[in-house]
Amino acid sequence: TGGSPASSAATIAGQFFSDPPLRALIKDALARNQELQLSNLEAAVSKSEILEREGEFLPKAELRAGGGLFREGEDTGELEKEDDSVEYGIGVLASWEIDIWRKLRNARDAAAKRYLASVEGRRFIATGVVAEVAGSYYELLALDSKLKLLRRNIKIQTEALAVVRLQKQAGKVSELAVKRFEAEVFKNRSLIALIRQEITQVENRLRFLTGSYGRPIERDAGRFAELRPMRIQAGAPTELLKNRPDIKQAELELAAAKLDVEVARAGFYPSLELKAGFALKNAVEFGTSPEDPVSIAYHLLAEVSQPLWNRRALKARYQAANSRQMQAVVAYERTILKAWFEVLNQLAEVKNLQETYGLRSQEVGRLRDSIVTSMSLFKSARADYMEVLLTRRDSLEAQMELIETKAEQLEAVVSLYRALGGGWR
């Protein structure tokens, strides 16, 4: 609500919702909504994958300790002498794969982009939650307005019923007129019960979205008629879509898929690994004291390995990575097209509903005037009771439709907020 006629749709996303009660509900939803909490955990899982990939990129070191029983035979010429001994030792082994083909770094970067994509996915979910809260809030205001209208209308109809009863006593109308007016009053009273049920359901929906169970939903129902949707210009296509989290997410997924192809391709190339070790060993023969000196062993070597027999598996992995990359390309293009047409549709709906609301406002004004006219004609016996009854019924229906049109206008703004990618941070 609010805004300048010159405002661009791409730059006013944070100004869509200015009502203090609505902003408080949105704040609660962003803090306590369970769907958002699940998306936070998914993002944490993606972040852990980055740490895992970084661990593979860094050198590895292991502390090893062990021992064993050994038997050695000594040839004495006549018979073989056998001696048992125990050997034990402790050492440190280190290895480091040299990332000459960027396989490990690409895998790490792909994990990082998927993490950023999960963050954008969370923003997309947050945008949906904000839109759902705002839509439910406006629906609640519309129901409050309908309830207020029905109560006011019942009061007016009750007064008209009293006039009809006086007319019957004067012999100007029949009992049928009284019954028809009474039936109309009962009909509107039954509608009140239905609207109360709808109000209860929408309030509970808002409590679920905001995680505030049992708390009353604060709102100013009297402001509903004063709410005015923004007048929004289309703006440039790139500006319109730059806030869409799903587009950013698809773009990052595409970049990650491209890196996966590079990782799979590097699997065909030789790998170079440096290894080093340092150990302390001692051997003790049975029946002797452990006075033998400790031996020191170390090694430093480089190994080059080339896949030979598993190339079919490597080829399958490479083809799968290529296919996933093409899927990401198609998904990216589809996301952009879908977002663009969503924005166009919502801009058109906001404009058309504004025109509809203006015409229906005029209809309501004319019917209100006709109520006074019909009642005056009825009292002077120049109109029958059916004209009065139908005029009041038409006026009530028109006012209900006007409230629904206002609700549709506000819902269209909410949908436009969602289509533009929100902007709520």
HUDACOR-V532017 format. One record per residue. N is the residue number from 1. PHI is phi in radians with two decimals (none if undefined). Layout:
n=N phi=PHI
n=N phi=PHI
This chain:
n=1 phi=none
n=2 phi=1.54
n=3 phi=1.87
n=4 phi=-1.73
n=5 phi=-1.04
n=6 phi=-1.56
n=7 phi=-1.13
n=8 phi=-1.55
n=9 phi=-1.07
n=10 phi=-1.46
n=11 phi=-2.08
n=12 phi=-2.07
n=13 phi=-1.04
n=14 phi=-1.32
n=15 phi=-1.83
n=16 phi=-1.12
n=17 phi=-2.14
n=18 phi=-1.90
n=19 phi=-1.14
n=20 phi=-0.98
n=21 phi=-1.07
n=22 phi=-1.18
n=23 phi=-1.12
n=24 phi=-1.17
n=25 phi=-1.13
n=26 phi=-1.12
n=27 phi=-1.07
n=28 phi=-1.12
n=29 phi=-1.13
n=30 phi=-1.15
n=31 phi=-1.56
n=32 phi=-2.20
n=33 phi=-1.13
n=34 phi=-1.23
n=35 phi=-1.12
n=36 phi=-1.18
n=37 phi=-1.11
n=38 phi=-1.13
n=39 phi=-1.15
n=40 phi=-1.10
n=41 phi=-1.17
n=42 phi=-1.10
n=43 phi=-1.13
n=44 phi=-1.13
n=45 phi=-1.11
n=46 phi=-1.11
n=47 phi=-1.17
n=48 phi=-1.12
n=49 phi=-1.14
n=50 phi=-1.08
n=51 phi=-1.08
n=52 phi=-1.11
n=53 phi=-1.16
n=54 phi=-1.14
n=55 phi=-1.10
n=56 phi=-1.23
n=57 phi=-1.36
n=58 phi=-1.56
n=59 phi=-1.09
n=60 phi=-2.06
n=61 phi=-2.38
n=62 phi=-2.32
n=63 phi=-1.78
n=64 phi=-2.15
n=65 phi=-2.47
n=66 phi=-3.02
n=67 phi=-2.84
n=68 phi=-2.91
n=69 phi=-1.78
n=70 phi=-2.20
n=71 phi=-2.21
n=72 phi=-2.13
n=73 phi=-1.86
n=74 phi=-2.09
n=75 phi=-1.41
n=76 phi=-1.76
n=77 phi=1.78
n=78 phi=-1.74
n=79 phi=-2.66
n=80 phi=-1.68
n=81 phi=-1.70
n=82 phi=-2.00
n=83 phi=-2.17
n=84 phi=-1.72
n=85 phi=-2.55
n=86 phi=-1.92
n=87 phi=-2.11
n=88 phi=-2.44
n=89 phi=-2.97
n=90 phi=-2.50
n=91 phi=-2.83
n=92 phi=-2.11
n=93 phi=-2.07
n=94 phi=-2.29
n=95 phi=-2.55
n=96 phi=-2.64
n=97 phi=-1.47
n=98 phi=-1.33
n=99 phi=-1.48
n=100 phi=-1.30
n=101 phi=-1.88
n=102 phi=1.07
n=103 phi=-1.11
n=104 phi=-1.25
n=105 phi=-1.17
n=106 phi=-1.15
n=107 phi=-1.11
n=108 phi=-1.13
n=109 phi=-1.16
n=110 phi=-1.11
n=111 phi=-1.12
n=112 phi=-1.12
n=113 phi=-1.20
n=114 phi=-1.20
n=115 phi=-1.13
n=116 phi=-1.09
n=117 phi=-1.13
n=118 phi=-1.17
n=119 phi=-1.13
n=120 phi=-1.13
n=121 phi=-1.09
n=122 phi=-1.14
n=123 phi=-1.11
n=124 phi=-1.12
n=125 phi=-1.14
n=126 phi=-1.08
n=127 phi=-1.07
n=128 phi=-1.12
n=129 phi=-1.15
n=130 phi=-1.06
n=131 phi=-1.11
n=132 phi=-1.19
n=133 phi=-1.13
n=134 phi=-1.13
n=135 phi=-1.09
n=136 phi=-1.18
n=137 phi=-1.11
n=138 phi=-1.16
n=139 phi=-1.09
n=140 phi=-1.16
n=141 phi=-1.10
n=142 phi=-1.14
n=143 phi=-1.14
n=144 phi=-1.05
n=145 phi=-1.16
n=146 phi=-1.11
n=147 phi=-1.10
n=148 phi=-1.12
n=149 phi=-1.12
n=150 phi=-1.10
n=151 phi=-1.11
n=152 phi=-1.15
n=153 phi=-1.19
n=154 phi=-1.10
n=155 phi=-1.09
n=156 phi=-1.17
n=157 phi=-1.15
n=158 phi=-1.13
n=159 phi=-1.15
n=160 phi=-1.17
n=161 phi=-1.09
n=162 phi=-1.09
n=163 phi=-1.15
n=164 phi=-1.12
n=165 phi=-1.14
n=166 phi=-1.13
n=167 phi=-1.13
n=168 phi=-1.17
n=169 phi=-1.09
n=170 phi=-1.46
n=171 phi=1.38
n=172 phi=-1.55
n=173 phi=-2.32
n=174 phi=-1.67
n=175 phi=-1.09
n=176 phi=-1.04
n=177 phi=-1.08
n=178 phi=-1.08
n=179 phi=-1.10
n=180 phi=-1.15
n=181 phi=-1.20
n=182 phi=-1.08
n=183 phi=-1.08
n=184 phi=-1.14
n=185 phi=-1.12
n=186 phi=-1.10
n=187 phi=-1.07
n=188 phi=-1.22
n=189 phi=-1.14
n=190 phi=-1.18
n=191 phi=-1.13
n=192 phi=-1.06
n=193 phi=-1.10
n=194 phi=-1.14
n=195 phi=-1.19
n=196 phi=-1.04
n=197 phi=-1.13
n=198 phi=-1.09
n=199 phi=-1.06
n=200 phi=-1.05
n=201 phi=-1.14
n=202 phi=-1.20
n=203 phi=-1.06
n=204 phi=-1.18
n=205 phi=-1.09
n=206 phi=-1.15
n=207 phi=-1.10
n=208 phi=-1.14
n=209 phi=-1.15
n=210 phi=-1.67
n=211 phi=1.15
n=212 phi=-2.02
n=213 phi=-1.28
n=214 phi=1.47
n=215 phi=-1.43
n=216 phi=-1.14
n=217 phi=-1.54
n=218 phi=-1.32
n=219 phi=-2.85
n=220 phi=-1.94
n=221 phi=-1.13
n=222 phi=-1.19
n=223 phi=-1.51
n=224 phi=-1.03
n=225 phi=-1.18
n=226 phi=-1.52
n=227 phi=-1.15
n=228 phi=-2.18
n=229 phi=-1.10
n=230 phi=-1.12
n=231 phi=-1.64
n=232 phi=-2.15
n=233 phi=-1.58
n=234 phi=-1.17
n=235 phi=1.36
n=236 phi=-1.29
n=237 phi=-0.98
n=238 phi=-1.16
n=239 phi=-1.21
n=240 phi=-1.09
n=241 phi=-1.77
n=242 phi=-1.22
n=243 phi=-1.59
n=244 phi=-1.24
n=245 phi=-1.13
n=246 phi=-1.19
n=247 phi=-1.20
n=248 phi=-1.09
n=249 phi=-1.10
n=250 phi=-1.12
n=251 phi=-1.14
n=252 phi=-1.21
n=253 phi=-1.10
n=254 phi=-1.13
n=255 phi=-1.11
n=256 phi=-1.14
n=257 phi=-1.13
n=258 phi=-1.12
n=259 phi=-1.18
n=260 phi=-1.06
n=261 phi=-1.11
n=262 phi=-1.12
n=263 phi=-1.12
n=264 phi=-1.15
n=265 phi=-1.16
n=266 phi=-1.15
n=267 phi=-1.13
n=268 phi=-1.39
n=269 phi=-1.58
n=270 phi=-1.14
n=271 phi=-2.06
n=272 phi=-2.02
n=273 phi=-2.31
n=274 phi=-1.70
n=275 phi=-2.30
n=276 phi=-2.53
n=277 phi=-2.65
n=278 phi=-2.50
n=279 phi=-2.52
n=280 phi=-1.97
n=281 phi=-2.26
n=282 phi=-2.61
n=283 phi=-2.22
n=284 phi=-2.19
n=285 phi=-1.48
n=286 phi=-1.09
n=287 phi=1.56
n=288 phi=-2.07
n=289 phi=-1.49
n=290 phi=-1.36
n=291 phi=-1.84
n=292 phi=-1.21
n=293 phi=-1.18
n=294 phi=-1.35
n=295 phi=-1.65
n=296 phi=-1.95
n=297 phi=-2.25
n=298 phi=-2.61
n=299 phi=-2.65
n=300 phi=-2.54
n=301 phi=-2.61
n=302 phi=-2.14
n=303 phi=-2.14
n=304 phi=-2.00
n=305 phi=-2.16
n=306 phi=-2.26
n=307 phi=-1.06
n=308 phi=-2.10
n=309 phi=-1.64
n=310 phi=-1.90
n=311 phi=-1.17
n=312 phi=-1.13
n=313 phi=-1.15
n=314 phi=-1.14
n=315 phi=-1.15
n=316 phi=-1.10
n=317 phi=-1.13
n=318 phi=-1.17
n=319 phi=-1.13
n=320 phi=-1.13
n=321 phi=-1.13
n=322 phi=-1.11
n=323 phi=-1.12
n=324 phi=-1.14
n=325 phi=-1.14
n=326 phi=-1.13
n=327 phi=-1.05
n=328 phi=-1.14
n=329 phi=-1.11
n=330 phi=-1.10
n=331 phi=-1.11
n=332 phi=-1.14
n=333 phi=-1.09
n=334 phi=-1.11
n=335 phi=-1.11
n=336 phi=-1.13
n=337 phi=-1.10
n=338 phi=-1.07
n=339 phi=-1.11
n=340 phi=-1.09
n=341 phi=-1.26
n=342 phi=-1.08
n=343 phi=-1.12
n=344 phi=-1.05
n=345 phi=-1.11
n=346 phi=-1.24
n=347 phi=-1.08
n=348 phi=-1.14
n=349 phi=-1.16
n=350 phi=-1.04
n=351 phi=-1.16
n=352 phi=-1.20
n=353 phi=-1.18
n=354 phi=-1.11
n=355 phi=-1.16
n=356 phi=-1.08
n=357 phi=-1.13
n=358 phi=-1.08
n=359 phi=-1.18
n=360 phi=-1.22
n=361 phi=-1.10
n=362 phi=-1.14
n=363 phi=-1.07
n=364 phi=-1.11
n=365 phi=-1.08
n=366 phi=-1.14
n=367 phi=-1.22
n=368 phi=-1.11
n=369 phi=-1.14
n=370 phi=-1.20
n=371 phi=-1.11
n=372 phi=-1.10
n=373 phi=-1.12
n=374 phi=-1.13
n=375 phi=-1.20
n=376 phi=-1.13
n=377 phi=-1.15
n=378 phi=-1.14
n=379 phi=-1.16
n=380 phi=-1.65
n=381 phi=1.13
n=382 phi=-1.78
n=383 phi=-2.56
n=384 phi=-1.53
n=385 phi=-1.17
n=386 phi=-1.15
n=387 phi=-1.13
n=388 phi=-1.13
n=389 phi=-1.10
n=390 phi=-1.18
n=391 phi=-1.13
n=392 phi=-1.15
n=393 phi=-1.11
n=394 phi=-1.11
n=395 phi=-1.14
n=396 phi=-1.11
n=397 phi=-1.08
n=398 phi=-1.16
n=399 phi=-1.19
n=400 phi=-1.10
n=401 phi=-1.13
n=402 phi=-1.15
n=403 phi=-1.11
n=404 phi=-1.11
n=405 phi=-1.13
n=406 phi=-1.07
n=407 phi=-1.10
n=408 phi=-1.13
n=409 phi=-1.04
n=410 phi=-1.18
n=411 phi=-1.15
n=412 phi=-1.14
n=413 phi=-1.14
n=414 phi=-1.08
n=415 phi=-1.13
n=416 phi=-1.16
n=417 phi=-0.98
n=418 phi=-1.13
n=419 phi=-1.15
n=420 phi=-1.46
n=421 phi=1.57
n=422 phi=1.40
n=423 phi=1.65
n=424 phi=-1.42
n=425 phi=-2.15
